[in-house]
Amino acid sequence: QVQFVESGGGLVQPGGSLRLSCAASGTIFSSNAMSWYRQAPGKQREWVAIIINNGRTVYATSVRGRFTISRDNAKNTLYLQMNSLKPEDTAVYYCNVGGVVPASDAWGQGTQVTVSS
């Protein structure tokens, strides 16, 4: 069964940085594209960024140039480095297999990111 455990969230001031981590099941992680998603209060979950097995990355327009997705296949871990954070980045962040449309409905608990002064 696919499992994801997200961590690294917190409260940060506008302009600050955070690094999120996602520990994933080994068999699902190493052979699939992985993405980060987020869900702000009162809004639907949205796709944020994807990293494909060859290392290619694609970002949502709202985070391009500020966020960096990376992966460590040896550790079965996905990362999201978030810089120049804005209040509109406030959300619960999740990881999953797939891209804009997740390939699994097995979501983790997510990690809360709050950007506020």
C-alpha positions as a LaTeX table, in Angstrom:
\begin{tabular}{lrrr}
\hline
Residue & $x$ (\AA) & $y$ (\AA) & $z$ (\AA) \\
\hline
Gln1 & 0.00 & 0.00 & 0.00 \\
Val2 & 1.26 & 3.45 & $-0.91$ \\
Gln3 & 2.14 & 5.64 & 2.06 \\
Phe4 & 3.35 & 9.23 & 2.29 \\
Val5 & 4.59 & 11.14 & 5.35 \\
Glu6 & 5.07 & 14.87 & 4.88 \\
Ser7 & 7.06 & 17.10 & 7.25 \\
Gly8 & 8.89 & 20.41 & 7.49 \\
Gly9 & 6.01 & 22.86 & 7.57 \\
Gly10 & 5.65 & 25.73 & 10.00 \\
Leu11 & 5.02 & 29.42 & 10.49 \\
Val12 & 7.24 & 31.77 & 8.50 \\
Gln13 & 7.24 & 35.46 & 7.69 \\
Pro14 & 6.68 & 36.70 & 4.14 \\
Gly15 & 9.92 & 36.42 & 2.21 \\
Gly16 & 11.11 & 33.52 & 4.31 \\
Ser17 & 11.99 & 29.95 & 3.35 \\
Leu18 & 11.01 & 26.42 & 4.29 \\
Arg19 & 12.05 & 22.98 & 3.12 \\
Leu20 & 9.40 & 20.28 & 3.02 \\
Ser21 & 10.11 & 16.55 & 2.98 \\
Cys22 & 7.98 & 13.60 & 1.95 \\
Ala23 & 8.91 & 10.04 & 2.85 \\
Ala24 & 7.29 & 7.59 & 0.43 \\
Ser25 & 6.94 & 3.85 & $-0.01$ \\
Gly26 & 10.02 & 2.53 & $-1.78$ \\
Thr27 & 8.45 & 0.54 & $-4.57$ \\
Ile28 & 6.19 & 3.38 & $-5.63$ \\
Phe29 & 8.73 & 6.14 & $-5.25$ \\
Ser30 & 11.66 & 5.07 & $-7.39$ \\
Ser31 & 9.71 & 4.22 & $-10.53$ \\
Asn32 & 7.27 & 7.09 & $-10.74$ \\
Ala33 & 6.97 & 10.80 & $-11.26$ \\
Met34 & 6.26 & 12.54 & $-7.96$ \\
Ser35 & 4.45 & 15.80 & $-7.26$ \\
Trp36 & 3.70 & 18.26 & $-4.52$ \\
Tyr37 & 0.17 & 19.56 & $-4.04$ \\
Arg38 & $-1.39$ & 22.06 & $-1.65$ \\
Gln39 & $-4.80$ & 22.90 & $-0.29$ \\
Ala40 & $-5.57$ & 26.33 & 1.10 \\
Pro41 & $-8.49$ & 26.91 & 3.47 \\
Gly42 & $-11.78$ & 26.86 & 1.60 \\
Lys43 & $-10.13$ & 25.90 & $-1.70$ \\
Gln44 & $-9.64$ & 22.73 & $-3.68$ \\
Arg45 & $-6.33$ & 20.90 & $-3.63$ \\
Glu46 & $-4.02$ & 22.15 & $-6.40$ \\
Trp47 & $-0.92$ & 20.78 & $-8.08$ \\
Val48 & 2.33 & 22.65 & $-7.31$ \\
Ala49 & 5.28 & 20.88 & $-8.94$ \\
Ile50 & 6.39 & 17.58 & $-10.50$ \\
Ile51 & 9.72 & 15.79 & $-10.83$ \\
Ile52 & 10.08 & 12.98 & $-13.34$ \\
Asn53 & 12.47 & 10.03 & $-13.05$ \\
Asn54 & 15.04 & 11.68 & $-15.33$ \\
Gly55 & 15.12 & 14.73 & $-13.05$ \\
Arg56 & 13.04 & 17.00 & $-15.25$ \\
Thr57 & 10.88 & 19.40 & $-13.26$ \\
Val58 & 7.78 & 21.44 & $-14.03$ \\
Tyr59 & 6.13 & 24.05 & $-11.81$ \\
Ala60 & 2.81 & 25.77 & $-11.47$ \\
Thr61 & 2.99 & 29.37 & $-12.63$ \\
Ser62 & 2.29 & 30.65 & $-9.12$ \\
Val63 & 5.47 & 29.10 & $-7.67$ \\
Arg64 & 7.86 & 29.04 & $-10.63$ \\
Gly65 & 11.18 & 30.68 & $-9.76$ \\
Arg66 & 10.52 & 30.46 & $-6.01$ \\
Phe67 & 10.06 & 26.73 & $-5.33$ \\
Thr68 & 12.41 & 23.86 & $-6.19$ \\
Ile69 & 11.34 & 20.20 & $-6.21$ \\
Ser70 & 13.95 & 17.47 & $-5.83$ \\
Arg71 & 14.15 & 13.80 & $-4.94$ \\
Asp72 & 16.57 & 11.36 & $-3.34$ \\
Asn73 & 15.74 & 7.90 & $-4.67$ \\
Ala74 & 18.17 & 6.22 & $-2.28$ \\
Lys75 & 16.21 & 7.66 & 0.65 \\
Asn76 & 12.76 & 7.41 & $-0.99$ \\
Thr77 & 12.29 & 11.07 & $-0.14$ \\
Leu78 & 10.83 & 13.99 & $-2.05$ \\
Tyr79 & 11.68 & 17.59 & $-1.18$ \\
Leu80 & 10.26 & 21.03 & $-1.83$ \\
Gln81 & 12.49 & 24.03 & $-1.18$ \\
Met82 & 10.28 & 27.09 & $-0.86$ \\
Asn83 & 11.84 & 30.55 & $-1.02$ \\
Ser84 & 10.38 & 34.06 & $-1.12$ \\
Leu85 & 7.23 & 32.77 & 0.52 \\
Lys86 & 4.03 & 34.79 & 0.22 \\
Pro87 & 0.86 & 34.78 & 2.35 \\
Glu88 & $-0.95$ & 33.13 & $-0.56$ \\
Asp89 & 1.36 & 30.12 & $-0.19$ \\
Thr90 & $-0.39$ & 29.32 & 3.10 \\
Ala91 & $-1.83$ & 25.82 & 2.76 \\
Val92 & $-1.47$ & 22.20 & 3.76 \\
Tyr93 & 1.12 & 20.62 & 1.47 \\
Tyr94 & 0.94 & 17.01 & 0.29 \\
Cys95 & 2.98 & 14.73 & $-1.95$ \\
Asn96 & 1.74 & 11.96 & $-4.22$ \\
Val97 & 2.53 & 9.91 & $-7.26$ \\
Gly98 & 1.72 & 11.46 & $-10.61$ \\
Gly99 & 1.27 & 14.94 & $-11.99$ \\
Val100 & $-1.55$ & 17.44 & $-12.28$ \\
Val101 & $-3.88$ & 14.48 & $-11.79$ \\
Pro102 & $-2.61$ & 12.35 & $-8.89$ \\
Ala103 & $-2.13$ & 8.68 & $-9.67$ \\
Ser104 & $-3.08$ & 7.55 & $-6.19$ \\
Asp105 & $-5.82$ & 8.46 & $-3.75$ \\
Ala106 & $-3.68$ & 7.42 & $-0.76$ \\
Trp107 & $-2.93$ & 10.85 & 0.71 \\
Gly108 & $-0.77$ & 11.46 & 3.76 \\
Gln109 & $-1.63$ & 13.82 & 6.59 \\
Gly110 & 0.13 & 16.73 & 4.91 \\
Thr111 & 2.22 & 19.46 & 6.50 \\
Gln112 & 0.88 & 22.92 & 7.32 \\
Val113 & 2.67 & 25.96 & 5.92 \\
Thr114 & 1.59 & 29.34 & 7.24 \\
Val115 & 3.07 & 32.54 & 5.84 \\
Ser116 & 2.20 & 35.50 & 8.02 \\
Ser117 & 3.78 & 38.49 & 9.69 \\
\hline
\end{tabular}
